[in-house]
Structures are given as C-alpha cells and as structure tokens.
Amino acid sequence: MRSTRPRKAAATASDDRSPEPYPYADRAALPIYVPSSFRRYPPSFGNPRRVDRPDGRHRRRALARREPTASDASLHRRSGHSPGRRSGPAEVRAPPRPSGRAKWQAGHSRDRRRPRRWSIPNIAGHRPEEVIDIVKNLNSQGFSATIDILGEHINSQEKTFSVTKEYSQLYDDIAKNSVDSNISVKPTHIGLDISMNLVLENFKKLTEKASECSNFLRIDMESSKNTDSTFEIYKDLYKTYPKVGVVLQAYLKRSIADIEELAGPDFNARICKGIYKEDKNIAYQNPKDISKNFLAMAKLMLAKNSYACFATHDLQLIDDLVLLTKEMDADPSKFEFQVLYGVPMKGRLEKLLNSGYKVRVYVPYGPDWYEYSLRRLKENPNIAGYVIKNLFAKK
C-alpha cells in the first residue's frame, strides 16, 4: 500500500537552514537505550559476519558475502556511522595510535645521508666525519686502519675528478685528526674503465697529496681483467713516489710469478684470497689450494724482505701464518695482519696485538654501499652465505 505521507522538500541553495547533526553523536543524549558494546563497536557496513542482536550482544557467524541492502544503510543512518567504517563518528573517535615506523621517524632525522639503522656492519658510515670517528676508536684500541670510499666502475670523467678530490680531502682529514690510517683506492673508481691516461692523472694527484701529508697509498686489486693494468699503474707511480703498494690475490695462479717480478726491500703488498668469480684455468677453486698458495706467497714475500700484509679472516690460516713467521724468524716490522671492519674474529685480533703484531682494519664507507654489495653478490653468489654467517656471529 502506497504511503500518503507527504515527502520532505529537498534543500535548495537558498535554504539557510543548517543540516541536522547526527542524532546520536552525543552519547550522553542517546534517546533510546543502546548497549555500550554497540556504541563502542558499531556495526560495520558491508561486513555480513557481524550480527547485531537486540540485547546488544554480538556474535560472529560465517555467512557468504552479500551486497549491502537498504536496511544496512538505514541502520547506519540511525546509528550515526558512515558506511564502511568500524569506528564511531569523528567527534567521539579516539585518535589513531602511532605506528612503529611513525615513532621511529619522530625521533630521527630524515636526512638521507645519515646511515640507516639496518646498514650492514662492515660499512663505517656515509660521510668522512663518521669514518674518522671510527678510525679514532680503532686507534684507541691499538689498531691501525686503511680507509676506502665505496665505489667502482665509474664511467663519467667528472665523477672521477669528484672522487679523486674526496680522497685528497680524506688525506687532509687524516692529518688534521692525527689518526693512524692510510688510503686504499680501486683503479676503476677513478677512471680505469675510461682510459689509462685519466686514471694515471688522478692517481698522480693522490700521490702528490700523500707526499704532502707523508702518508701511504694502496692500489686495490679488482677482477683479473684489470690485473695487468693495475701493475702498470703501480710501476708508473713507484717511479716518483715509492710509498705505494698493491694487492696480490692468492686464488690467482699467476701471483707467485708476480711476486718474483716485483718483490724487493721497498715492495709493499697486501695478500688476500680474492673475492671475484674467476675461471678455473687462471684461479684455484678449492679453498685448501687457495690457503696453500697464500702461505707460499707469504713465505716468498718474507724471503724477499718485502713488506707483507696478511689480509684474511680465516682463523686457521692466521695460526699458520703466525707459525710461519716464527719459523722464518721474520722481523715483526716487516709484516702485519689485516681484516675487514665489522667481521667477528672471536677475540683473535686482540691476541695478535698482545703478541706484539701489527693489525690493520680495512674501513670502507660511502653512500654507494648498497650498489657495491649487489655487485659483489652478482659476481660471486657465495658471498651471501659468508655475510649472513657473520651478521649473526659473536665477536
């Protein structure tokens, strides 16, 4: 039966009457009894599993989803809640609780240059002042340091000039703060991928600054395709500034021959196992063979009276190297041990210091740590297991 009740006229733009407020916005003035549970947790539009009983108690039952009906909309109009919202009207709703991320952001700067809390432990920060502070702390514990700015394979000439300038400033920072540290530089970071002339130009700027600050420059070794070029750079720089050194990789079968050619009283080389993925024709693949070659290289360096830097985290290999130096009665001033910053060593470094050996920590820093890490993992996926193992290891 059609209702004879007259319809309410629609409001017009000229109607100056304000719209009626929600009838139940004020809980204290509810005209009918509504249970407290209903007022606190009103029915949610579009949630058919919520069943509201006349006595205010609610229970859930599994119902198939259905389209909202007119009665649902009517219920929400009477209760003063907009469809689709579980909470009460805006006037009475409690403010949302801040999330964990919001709490963290409230107490931390949004400066993107700031090192993030989840940075990997082997990276010393993003800015020079951060790495200098870390080196100061290492020096206070008896360790020397070598600093490296993360990055490699630069293809922009202007970028290589910028990196070279940053390294030059780093020499000044080391001298200004009187810290015991030198610098390691990857050739591709300052132009080797562009041209030999460019990388030599940049390296000569660094040797001039190193000479000015009475410091040392280490030329890092990269993949085998750059080995010959790196030795050419070393030979050219050594002519004008002898306080430069290179890196020899124990997994390369050629390394013994390289020592025979280059070693002498002023030769300074870091010996490491090698981290790049190389072909089995030019590199040892078995870890035992690599360690065996490492010891052979160390013995040859000491026999040639060259300065040897033993860079390894292999505790057994460290014990073998200590035994080798004792058997050869090597002068402790002609060798040192080196490790990467942040790698747990189970107290072995302190034992080396207490035994009178020199220990140097390789400290990389810079904003390009993420890209650098991805390249290392891409070149050698086995690194992932090593990193994860050391993240959870005890120092």
HUBELJO-V494882 format. One line per field, one symbol per residue. psi: psi as a letter, one per 20 degrees, with the letter a starting at -180 (. if undefined). A space follows every 50 residues. Layout:
psi: ???
//
This chain:
psi: ppqjpqqpqqqrhiojpqqprphkhohikpirppqhhghhmrqppjniio opqhjiqqqqqoqqqrqqrhhghgghhhikpqqjphraqhhjpqqqpqrh hhgghhjqqjoiippqhjqqiipjahqhhghggghggghhijqrqppppp qrlpjpghhhhggghhhghhgghgghjlqnqaqppphihkjhigqhgghh ghhhhhhghghhjlrqppoqqbrhijgghghggghghhhhoilqrappph ipiihghhghhhqahjpoppprhpiqoqqihiqqhphhhghghghggggh ghhjkrppoooqjohhhgghhghghghilqpiijrrqqrppippjkjhgh hgghijqpppponqrqikhghghhgghhhniihghgggghhjqp.
//
